[in-house]
Amino acid sequence: EVQLQASGGGLVQPGESLRLSCTTSGFPFKEYAMSWLRRAPGKGLELLATSYFGDVTTYADSVKGRFFVSRDDAKKTLYLQMNNLKSEDTAVYYCAKGGPNGSRGQGTQVTVSS
């Protein structure tokens, strides 16, 4: 059974940083591209980044230069380092197996507010 669980969210002030983790099981993690997505209040699902093979990662313009994806294939874990957070980054964050339409687990809430 494919399982993904995002964690590490919380309440932070504008300009602060957070690192999210996505632990996985049930599929050969190192053989898959992995994505981070988010859903802000009242908005649709937004693709933030996709980590491909060979350390190639693509980012949405909204987070480029502030968010960084890394992965630990041995731990089957995906990470999202979020820097210089803004109020518009408030959302529930999800990780997905493969691209944006892949399996997603429970998300983690990130709230950016002063």
N, C-alpha and C positions, 0 to 999 in steps of 0.2 A: 504494500500500500504506500503510495506516494504521500509524504508528509512534509510540510514546510511550516515553520513557525518563526515569525518576525518578533523581535524583542528589542528593548533598549530605548523605547520612546519615553516621553515625559514632558514636563513643563519647563521651558527655558525662556530666557529673555532674548530680545533681539540682539544679534551680534554674537551670541554664544554658539557652542558646537555640541553635537551629539554624534554618537556612533551607534548605528543600528546593526543588529546581527540577524541572520536568517539561518537557522539550523534545519537540516534536511535529512531525510531518510527514505528508503524505498526505491531509489533509482541511482544509477551510476553518475554521481554528481559531476565528476571530472569530464564526462563525455557530453555535458550539456552546457549550452549558453544559459545564462541566468539573468533575470531582470528585476529591477526595482520599479514599483509603481506607487501612486498615491491617489487618494480620493479626498479632495477638500470639501468642506461643508457646502452642499448645494451644487456641487460640480461633478463632472464625470471622471472616470478613471484616466489618469495621466501617466504615460510611460516616461520614466525619468532617465533610465540608463539600462543598457544591456551589455553584459560582459561575455565576450566571445572567446574562442580559443586563441592562443597565442598572445594573451594579454592585450587584446584589442577591446576597448570599451567605447561605446557611443553614448552621448549625453544629450538630453533635451536642452534647448537654449536657456530655459528658465533656471537650470541648475548648473550649467557649464561653468567651470572655474570655482565653484563653491562646494559641490558634492563630488565625492570620489568613491569608486567601487573597488573592492578587493575581494579576493576569495582564497580560502584555504582548502584545497582539494582533499588533503589528508583528513581534515575535520569535517568535510562536507558542509562547509559554512560559507555564507556570502556576507559581506559587510558593506555598509554604506556610511562613509564619513561625511557628515554634514557640517559645514563651516559657515560662519557669518549668516546665521539663520535669520529669516525675516518673518513678519507676521503672516505673509501669504504662503509660507511653507507649512502652516497649520493644516494637518490632514491626518488621515489614517494611512500608514505606509505598509505596503505589501511586497513580498518577494514572489517571483514566479519562476517556474521551471520553463526554461526556453524563453520564448518571446512573451508579449503582453497577453496573449490568449492562452498561455500555459496554465497549469495547475497552480493555484494560489492557496496559501493557508490563511490562518488568522493574521490580521494586521496588528500594528502597534500604533498607538495614538501619539502624535507629536503636536504639542501646542506651544506656539511662540507668542509670548505676550509679556508686556511690561506691567 
